[in-house]
Amino acid sequence: MPIQFRKNPFSRQALKNDDLLSGKKHIECLKNIRRIFNYSNYQDNCKSIIIRGDRGTGKTSLLKIIQADSKKYNLIPISLYLTETNSNSTVNFLHSLYNSLFIVCKENKILLDEINNAEISVVRSEISDKTDLWVFEFINKLIEYKISPNNTCNILAEDIVNDLKLIVHQHRRQKNSFGENAKLAFFIDEAHLVFSNKEVLNIIRHLIQEEIGIVFILACHYPCNDKLLYQVFDRVERAFTVYNVGYFD
């Protein structure tokens, strides 16, 4: 007779809702983040957040749980998981971020023609002749870089600010769907991978300081080399509310 094994009730996969979330500090962290989101529900901006801890301490679970109910708080979630490949340069990081952003925009029927034109142009590595659809400054510079990769891709923080300001504005125009206080929320896992990239950190700082309706929720390993993070932001606590999580108690 074959041996019958019981199904293992435990999983190493990240949680997607808080039914199985345990640990007093994790539950308290979740409550505090939801309180921040709720407070900013009817405001134009929201405080950004860093969740940090050792591997296996539940950072990704918290990130996914928060993301799952973020729409309740007038947030439009954009998910990005960083790897060595998509975080090894500013161009690669932004290209991945825009890919994730464009997926959400298409789901929400925002700037469909402009995004379609941008994606085709990137694939073909050629500037489109539809000049009225050249609305994304980063995409234009990305295409120029793909055409002439030996040249430096001169990305300015203002380019990204202008692009995302346009996308936020287009979402807010659809008041019946998103509301006049809708905000883009970037949920970035393994965020420590860009903590050594001053250019990326400066772009994130500009997006937060400009107060255009952009929120970052970053999950990162701790300890990690975050010296540059503190240099770029001067006082990290001004831009982020920081939560340290440990192993479940």
ABEGO torsion letter per residue (X at the ends): XBBBBBBBABBABBBABAAABBEAAAAAAAAAAAAAAAAAAABABBBBBBBBEBBGAGAAAAAAAAAAAAAAAGBBBBBBBBBAAAAABAAAAAAAAAAAAAAAAAAAGBGAAAAAAAAAAAAAGBBBABAAABABAAAAAAAAAAABAABBBBBBAAAAAAAAAAAAAAAAABAAAAEAABBBBBBBBGAAAAAABAAAAAAAAAAAAAGAGBBBBBBBBOBBBAAAAAAAAGBAAAABBBBBBBBBX
